[in-house]
């Protein structure tokens, strides 16, 4: 399952990754923060919505990711 950057608020079209909080092979659970991002309005940590194992991380600190952009691929997601 692909985890994409969710809508972060009205008028926000992209965010810059400031930290990746998980790595490939990590098990994640719903509500767990997986990436920290900064927009022109705020710095936030973004939680994943489903449980699974991180298969691949598609972003790194400094990357600018559009809303809906691919962040992680989860293997064995519910």
Secondary structure as UniProt FT lines:
FT   STRAND          2..4
FT   TURN            10..11
FT   STRAND          14..20
FT   TURN            24..25
FT   STRAND          27..28
FT   TURN            30..31
FT   STRAND          33..38
FT   STRAND          43..47
FT   STRAND          52..57
FT   TURN            61..62
FT   STRAND          64..66
FT   TURN            67..68
FT   STRAND          70..75
//
